[in-house]
Amino acid sequence: MLSKLEDAVEELGLRKLSPGLFMPKYDGASLPNLSNSLARFMGAKPQGKTLRDDVLSSFRSVDRIVLIVMDAMGLNVFTKSSEKLRSLLNDFLLKEETCFKALTSVFPSTTSTALTSLNTGLTPQEHGIVAYIVFMKELSSMINMISLSPVNDERKNRIFELGMSVEKLLGTKVLTQRLKEAGLRSKTLIRYGIRNSGLSTILYKDSEIVPALTTVDFATNLVRLINDKKTDFVMAYWDGFDAQSHHYGPFSREAELELTSTFTLLRTVINNVTPDIAKRTLLVITSDHGQSKVRDDRSIRLEKMKWLNESLIMPPAGESRAAYFYVKKEAKILERISRRKIGRDIVLLESKKLLEKGLFGLGEVNPCVLDRVGDYVALSKGEGRIVFHYDLKERTEPEFVKAGAHGSLTLDELLIPLIISRVSTIKG
């Protein structure tokens, strides 16, 4: 059991990008590697590198896999949360026959990028979805990559009406499609409100969507799907902990209660899995990213930074802890000025140099990436961030993201757990 996040740095052999920031481990211990290992284990063709440690192969006589992705449940939950929550997670999940390891998310450590890597087996520079808000030169628009519509457009999937196609957007088959080609049947369990969100319709293609209204619904539907003998693979994604962590903070009472209630419910209902199926079902639990505490008094609001605004061609893309800057030619001194004016919590690095270092992944760089990552990346390494809004509502209504955020490469945001166990091991 890892007692602190620094143990995972040593175990994974992580390279440091900058003080307090680390590189994802794309060559064998990251989300796309997990996806490729799952594909190979189930008889489908991997898209790239698999996990360095072939932990799945030790589980034999398994004929179905259940993958639970708990949004924002970083490795820090197992090392920094309250004793009560850690005790629950340890007692329920980390049994003697359970495999527990650390993985890294991808860059940026945000849902749209991480879930795309997990569902394709490709790194961000290969699939091209490199942020929550992406500048799509092809459409001359800033696009919300969850709704797949221009910012301030509340409709979903608008990019396809504007000339984008699924093939142009992603250009590869997702895991559930490849499993279907291998003769395997999959189902995807997600929250009702995002069942038809733009990204969901692409990432879970050829998989039957099962919507869940509440955490209770999520837990009971999950067991029903496990007991369904006609299902070979279940993808279950739940984002309640992420929402609570954004608003109240990742180690707040509210966020911990959300995660506690989710796993308490799962612990209760999983006993309803039939014994024979429980022995032959492999449970894999991970996350898309972790989350870091943020403070308003350490954050920088773009509208108040006149010198920065005047240096930019247009507002940043990305997110508050990993923002992409598009700068004017005469603003190349921005990097030097920022050290003095932005402060110690945010570091400004050239995007092209980060691509060369492999921050965005392995393999061929998708041509669209060069336009999407801008000239500089502003990375948060403390409790600060750069706050900027596209959504008109966000400018006039109270902010939802107040005490927790992600996107950068601190250990809190980058490190995620990998838990693998037979369902029969965690029953009872």
C-alpha positions as CSV (number, residue, x, y, z in Angstrom):
1,M,0.0,0.0,0.0
2,L,1.3,3.4,-1.0
3,S,1.5,5.6,2.1
4,K,2.2,8.9,0.2
5,L,2.1,10.2,-3.3
6,E,5.9,10.5,-3.4
7,D,6.1,6.7,-3.1
8,A,4.2,6.5,-6.5
9,V,6.7,8.9,-8.1
10,E,9.5,6.5,-7.2
11,E,7.5,3.3,-8.1
12,L,6.6,4.7,-11.5
13,G,9.9,6.4,-12.2
14,L,8.2,9.7,-13.0
15,R,10.2,12.5,-14.7
16,K,9.9,16.0,-13.3
17,L,8.8,18.6,-15.8
18,S,9.2,21.6,-13.5
19,P,9.3,22.0,-9.7
20,G,6.1,20.4,-8.4
21,L,5.0,19.2,-11.9
22,F,5.6,15.7,-13.4
23,M,5.3,14.0,-16.8
24,P,2.7,11.4,-17.5
25,K,4.0,7.8,-17.8
26,Y,2.8,7.1,-21.4
27,D,5.2,4.2,-22.0
28,G,3.4,1.7,-19.7
29,A,1.6,3.2,-16.7
30,S,-1.0,5.6,-18.0
31,L,-4.7,5.5,-19.1
32,P,-4.1,4.7,-22.8
33,N,-1.9,1.8,-21.7
34,L,-4.7,0.4,-19.5
35,S,-7.1,0.6,-22.4
36,N,-4.7,-1.3,-24.6
37,S,-4.1,-4.0,-22.0
38,L,-7.9,-4.4,-21.5
39,A,-8.4,-4.7,-25.3
40,R,-5.6,-7.4,-25.6
41,F,-6.9,-9.3,-22.5
42,M,-10.4,-9.5,-24.1
43,G,-9.1,-10.5,-27.5
44,A,-9.3,-7.2,-29.4
45,K,-6.4,-5.4,-31.1
46,P,-4.5,-2.8,-29.0
47,Q,-4.0,0.7,-30.4
48,G,-0.6,1.3,-28.8
49,K,1.5,0.4,-25.8
50,T,0.0,-1.8,-23.0
51,L,0.7,-1.7,-19.3
52,R,4.3,-2.2,-18.4
53,D,3.3,-4.7,-15.7
54,D,1.0,-7.2,-17.2
55,V,-1.2,-7.4,-14.1
56,L,-4.3,-8.6,-15.9
57,S,-2.7,-11.8,-17.1
58,S,-2.6,-13.2,-13.6
59,F,-6.4,-13.3,-13.4
60,R,-7.4,-16.5,-15.2
61,S,-10.9,-18.1,-15.9
62,V,-12.4,-14.6,-16.4
63,D,-15.0,-14.1,-19.1
64,R,-16.2,-10.5,-18.4
65,I,-14.8,-7.2,-17.2
66,V,-16.4,-4.4,-15.4
67,L,-14.5,-1.1,-15.6
68,I,-15.5,1.6,-13.1
69,V,-14.2,5.1,-13.8
70,M,-14.8,7.3,-10.7
71,D,-14.3,10.8,-11.9
72,A,-11.7,12.8,-9.9
73,M,-10.8,10.0,-7.6
74,G,-7.1,10.5,-7.6
75,L,-4.5,8.4,-5.8
76,N,-4.6,11.2,-3.2
77,V,-7.9,9.8,-1.9
78,F,-6.0,6.8,-0.7
79,T,-3.3,8.9,1.0
80,K,-4.7,12.2,2.1
81,S,-8.4,11.8,2.8
82,S,-10.0,11.3,6.2
83,E,-9.2,8.1,8.1
84,K,-12.9,7.1,7.9
85,L,-12.9,7.2,4.1
86,R,-9.5,5.5,3.7
87,S,-10.7,2.8,6.1
88,L,-13.8,2.1,3.9
89,L,-11.8,2.0,0.7
90,N,-9.2,-0.3,2.2
91,D,-11.7,-2.7,3.8
92,F,-13.9,-2.9,0.7
93,L,-11.4,-2.8,-2.2
94,L,-7.9,-3.7,-1.1
95,K,-8.3,-7.3,-0.1
96,E,-5.4,-9.8,-0.1
97,E,-5.9,-11.0,-3.7
98,T,-6.5,-7.5,-5.1
99,C,-4.0,-5.7,-7.3
100,F,-3.4,-2.1,-6.3
101,K,-1.1,0.1,-8.4
102,A,-0.6,3.7,-9.3
103,L,-1.1,5.0,-12.8
104,T,-0.9,8.5,-14.3
105,S,-3.6,10.4,-16.1
106,V,-2.6,12.2,-19.3
107,F,-2.0,15.9,-20.1
108,P,-4.0,17.9,-19.6
109,S,-5.5,16.0,-16.6
110,T,-9.1,16.8,-17.6
111,T,-12.1,14.6,-18.3
112,S,-12.5,15.1,-22.1
113,T,-8.8,14.4,-22.8
114,A,-8.4,11.5,-20.3
115,L,-11.6,9.7,-21.2
116,T,-10.7,10.0,-24.9
117,S,-7.3,8.4,-24.2
118,L,-8.9,5.7,-22.1
119,N,-11.5,4.9,-24.7
120,T,-9.2,4.9,-27.7
121,G,-5.9,3.7,-26.3
122,L,-4.2,6.7,-27.9
123,T,-2.3,9.5,-26.3
124,P,-3.5,13.1,-26.5
125,Q,-1.2,14.2,-29.3
126,E,-2.5,11.3,-31.3
127,H,-6.2,11.8,-30.8
128,G,-6.1,15.6,-30.7
129,I,-8.7,16.3,-28.0
130,V,-6.2,18.2,-25.9
131,A,-8.5,20.3,-23.5
132,Y,-12.0,20.9,-22.2
133,I,-12.2,24.1,-24.3
134,V,-10.4,23.6,-27.6
135,F,-9.8,26.1,-30.4
136,M,-10.8,24.4,-33.6
137,K,-9.2,26.2,-36.4
138,E,-11.3,24.1,-38.8
139,L,-14.5,25.7,-37.4
140,S,-13.0,29.1,-36.4
141,S,-14.5,28.5,-32.9
142,M,-13.8,27.7,-29.3
143,I,-15.4,24.3,-28.8
144,N,-16.6,22.7,-25.5
145,M,-15.4,19.2,-25.9
146,I,-18.0,17.7,-23.6
147,S,-21.0,19.1,-25.4
148,L,-19.2,19.2,-28.8
149,S,-20.7,22.6,-29.5
150,P,-19.2,26.2,-29.6
151,V,-19.0,27.9,-26.2
152,N,-22.3,29.7,-25.3
153,D,-24.3,27.3,-27.5
154,E,-26.4,25.2,-25.2
155,R,-27.3,22.7,-27.8
156,K,-25.3,19.4,-28.2
157,N,-23.3,18.1,-31.1
158,R,-23.4,21.4,-33.0
159,I,-20.0,20.8,-34.6
160,F,-21.4,18.2,-36.8
161,E,-23.9,20.7,-38.2
162,L,-21.0,23.1,-38.8
163,G,-19.0,20.7,-41.0
164,M,-17.1,18.4,-38.6
165,S,-17.5,14.7,-38.8
166,V,-16.8,12.0,-36.3
167,E,-14.0,10.7,-38.5
168,K,-12.4,14.1,-38.7
169,L,-12.8,14.6,-35.0
170,L,-11.4,11.3,-33.7
171,G,-10.2,9.3,-36.7
172,T,-10.0,6.0,-34.8
173,K,-12.3,3.3,-33.4
174,V,-13.0,3.4,-29.7
175,L,-12.6,0.4,-27.4
176,T,-16.3,-0.6,-27.5
177,Q,-16.2,-0.7,-31.3
178,R,-13.2,-2.9,-31.3
179,L,-14.7,-5.2,-28.7
180,K,-17.8,-5.6,-30.9
181,E,-15.6,-6.5,-33.9
182,A,-14.1,-9.2,-31.6
183,G,-17.6,-10.6,-31.0
184,L,-18.0,-9.1,-27.5
185,R,-21.0,-7.2,-26.2
186,S,-20.7,-4.1,-24.1
187,K,-22.9,-1.8,-22.1
188,T,-22.1,1.7,-20.7
189,L,-23.5,3.0,-17.4
190,I,-23.4,6.8,-17.1
191,R,-25.4,9.6,-15.5
192,Y,-28.7,10.3,-17.1
193,G,-27.9,14.0,-17.7
194,I,-24.8,13.2,-19.9
195,R,-26.2,10.2,-21.7
196,N,-26.6,12.1,-24.9
197,S,-23.7,14.6,-24.4
198,G,-21.6,15.1,-27.5
199,L,-18.5,13.3,-26.2
200,S,-20.5,10.3,-24.8
201,T,-22.1,9.5,-28.1
202,I,-18.7,9.1,-29.6
203,L,-16.6,7.4,-26.9
204,Y,-19.1,4.6,-26.2
205,K,-20.1,3.9,-29.8
206,D,-21.6,0.4,-30.4
207,S,-22.3,0.1,-26.7
208,E,-25.8,0.1,-25.2
209,I,-26.1,3.2,-22.9
210,V,-27.7,2.5,-19.5
211,P,-28.6,5.9,-17.8
212,A,-28.6,6.3,-14.0
213,L,-30.5,9.0,-12.3
214,T,-28.8,8.8,-8.8
215,T,-26.0,7.1,-7.0
216,V,-28.5,4.4,-5.9
217,D,-29.5,3.9,-9.5
218,F,-25.8,3.7,-10.5
219,A,-25.1,1.0,-7.9
220,T,-28.2,-1.1,-8.5
221,N,-27.8,-0.9,-12.3
222,L,-24.2,-1.9,-12.1
223,V,-25.1,-5.1,-10.3
224,R,-27.8,-5.8,-12.8
225,L,-25.4,-5.5,-15.6
226,I,-22.8,-7.7,-13.9
227,N,-25.5,-10.4,-13.5
228,D,-26.5,-10.1,-17.2
229,K,-24.9,-13.1,-18.9
230,K,-25.3,-11.5,-22.3
231,T,-22.8,-8.7,-21.4
232,D,-19.1,-9.2,-21.8
233,F,-17.8,-5.7,-20.9
234,V,-19.3,-3.0,-18.7
235,M,-18.0,0.6,-18.7
236,A,-19.4,2.5,-15.7
237,Y,-18.5,6.2,-15.3
238,W,-19.7,8.3,-12.4
239,D,-19.0,12.0,-11.8
240,G,-20.6,12.8,-8.5
241,F,-17.4,13.1,-6.6
242,D,-15.9,15.4,-9.2
243,A,-18.8,17.8,-8.9
244,Q,-18.6,17.9,-5.1
245,S,-14.8,18.3,-5.2
246,H,-15.0,21.2,-7.7
247,H,-17.5,23.1,-5.5
248,Y,-16.5,22.3,-2.0
249,G,-12.9,21.0,-2.4
250,P,-11.4,17.5,-2.9
251,F,-11.1,16.7,0.8
252,S,-14.1,18.6,2.0
253,R,-16.8,16.9,4.1
254,E,-19.2,17.1,1.2
255,A,-16.9,15.5,-1.3
256,E,-15.9,12.7,1.0
257,L,-19.5,11.9,1.9
258,E,-20.3,11.6,-1.8
259,L,-17.5,9.1,-2.3
260,T,-18.3,7.3,0.9
261,S,-22.0,6.9,0.0
262,T,-21.1,5.7,-3.5
263,F,-18.8,2.9,-2.3
264,T,-21.0,2.1,0.7
265,L,-23.9,1.5,-1.8
266,L,-21.6,-0.6,-4.1
267,R,-20.5,-2.6,-1.1
268,T,-24.1,-3.3,-0.2
269,V,-25.5,-4.2,-3.6
270,I,-22.5,-6.2,-4.9
271,N,-23.5,-9.0,-2.6
272,N,-26.4,-9.6,-5.0
273,V,-24.0,-10.8,-7.7
274,T,-24.5,-14.5,-8.1
275,P,-21.5,-16.5,-6.8
276,D,-20.6,-18.2,-10.2
277,I,-20.7,-14.9,-12.1
278,A,-18.7,-13.1,-9.3
279,K,-15.9,-15.7,-9.7
280,R,-15.7,-15.1,-13.4
281,T,-16.0,-11.3,-13.4
282,L,-13.0,-9.0,-13.2
283,L,-13.6,-5.6,-11.6
284,V,-11.2,-2.8,-12.6
285,I,-11.5,0.5,-10.9
286,T,-9.6,3.7,-11.9
287,S,-10.2,7.4,-12.5
288,D,-9.7,9.9,-15.2
289,H,-7.6,12.3,-13.1
290,G,-7.3,13.6,-9.5
291,Q,-8.1,17.0,-8.2
292,S,-6.2,19.8,-6.4
293,K,-7.3,22.3,-3.9
294,V,-7.6,25.8,-5.2
295,R,-8.1,29.2,-3.4
296,D,-9.6,32.3,-4.8
297,D,-7.0,34.5,-3.2
298,R,-4.3,32.6,-5.0
299,S,-6.1,32.7,-8.4
300,I,-5.6,35.3,-11.2
301,R,-8.6,36.7,-13.0
302,L,-7.7,37.3,-16.6
303,E,-10.0,40.4,-17.0
304,K,-7.9,42.1,-14.2
305,M,-4.6,41.4,-15.9
306,K,-4.4,44.2,-18.5
307,W,-0.8,43.5,-19.5
308,L,-1.7,39.8,-20.2
309,N,-4.9,40.6,-22.1
310,E,-3.0,43.0,-24.3
311,S,-0.4,40.3,-25.1
312,L,-3.0,37.8,-26.4
313,I,-4.5,37.5,-29.8
314,M,-7.6,35.9,-28.3
315,P,-8.8,34.5,-25.0
316,P,-7.1,31.3,-23.8
317,A,-8.2,27.9,-24.6
318,G,-7.9,24.9,-22.2
319,E,-8.9,25.3,-18.6
320,S,-7.9,27.3,-15.6
321,R,-5.0,25.1,-14.4
322,A,-3.8,24.3,-17.9
323,A,-4.5,27.3,-20.2
324,Y,-3.3,27.7,-23.8
325,F,-2.1,31.2,-24.7
326,Y,-2.1,32.5,-28.2
327,V,0.2,35.5,-28.2
328,K,1.0,38.5,-30.5
329,K,4.4,38.4,-32.2
330,E,5.7,41.3,-30.1
331,A,4.6,39.5,-26.9
332,K,7.4,36.9,-27.0
333,I,8.8,38.4,-23.8
334,L,5.7,37.1,-22.1
335,E,7.5,34.2,-20.5
336,R,10.0,36.4,-18.8
337,I,7.4,39.0,-17.6
338,S,5.1,36.3,-16.3
339,R,7.7,35.1,-13.8
340,R,7.5,38.5,-12.1
341,K,3.8,39.3,-12.6
342,I,1.9,36.1,-12.4
343,G,3.5,34.7,-9.3
344,R,4.8,31.4,-7.9
345,D,1.8,29.3,-8.4
346,I,1.8,29.4,-12.2
347,V,4.5,28.6,-14.7
348,L,4.5,29.5,-18.4
349,L,6.1,27.1,-20.8
350,E,6.4,27.1,-24.6
351,S,3.9,24.7,-26.2
352,K,6.2,23.4,-28.9
353,K,8.9,22.6,-26.4
354,L,6.4,20.6,-24.4
355,L,5.4,18.7,-27.5
356,E,9.1,17.9,-28.1
357,K,9.5,16.7,-24.5
358,G,6.6,14.2,-25.0
359,L,4.2,15.9,-22.6
360,F,1.3,15.2,-24.9
361,G,2.1,11.6,-25.5
362,L,3.8,9.2,-27.8
363,G,3.3,8.4,-31.5
364,E,2.6,10.7,-34.4
365,V,1.4,14.2,-33.6
366,N,-2.0,14.9,-35.1
367,P,-1.7,18.0,-37.3
368,C,-4.6,19.7,-35.5
369,V,-2.7,19.6,-32.2
370,L,-0.2,22.4,-33.2
371,D,-3.1,24.8,-33.6
372,R,-4.9,23.7,-30.5
373,V,-2.1,24.1,-27.9
374,G,-1.2,27.7,-28.7
375,D,2.1,29.3,-28.1
376,Y,2.4,28.9,-24.4
377,V,0.8,26.7,-21.7
378,A,0.1,28.2,-18.3
379,L,0.4,25.4,-15.7
380,S,-0.7,25.7,-12.1
381,K,1.6,24.1,-9.5
382,G,0.1,25.5,-6.3
383,E,-3.4,26.4,-5.2
384,G,-3.8,29.1,-7.8
385,R,-5.2,29.2,-11.4
386,I,-6.0,31.6,-14.2
387,V,-9.7,32.2,-14.2
388,F,-11.3,33.1,-17.5
389,H,-14.9,32.5,-18.8
390,Y,-16.5,31.9,-22.1
391,D,-19.9,31.0,-21.0
392,L,-22.0,34.2,-20.5
393,K,-23.8,32.6,-17.5
394,E,-20.5,32.0,-15.8
395,R,-19.8,35.8,-15.9
396,T,-23.0,36.7,-14.1
397,E,-23.8,33.8,-11.9
398,P,-22.0,32.4,-8.8
399,E,-19.1,30.2,-9.9
400,F,-19.5,26.5,-9.6
401,V,-15.8,25.7,-9.6
402,K,-14.7,27.3,-6.3
403,A,-12.5,25.0,-4.2
404,G,-11.2,22.2,-6.4
405,A,-9.8,22.0,-10.0
406,H,-7.6,19.9,-12.3
407,G,-5.8,20.0,-15.6
408,S,-2.3,20.5,-14.5
409,L,0.5,18.0,-13.5
410,T,0.8,18.2,-9.7
411,L,0.8,14.8,-8.0
412,D,-2.7,15.4,-6.8
413,E,-4.0,15.9,-10.3
414,L,-1.8,13.4,-12.2
415,L,-1.7,10.3,-10.1
416,I,-4.7,7.9,-10.2
417,P,-5.3,4.4,-8.7
418,L,-5.6,1.1,-10.5
419,I,-7.5,-1.6,-8.6
420,I,-8.1,-5.0,-10.1
421,S,-10.0,-7.8,-8.3
422,R,-12.5,-10.5,-8.9
423,V,-15.9,-9.5,-7.8
424,S,-16.0,-12.6,-5.6
425,T,-13.0,-11.3,-3.7
426,I,-14.7,-8.1,-2.6
427,K,-18.1,-9.7,-1.8
428,G,-19.0,-10.1,1.8
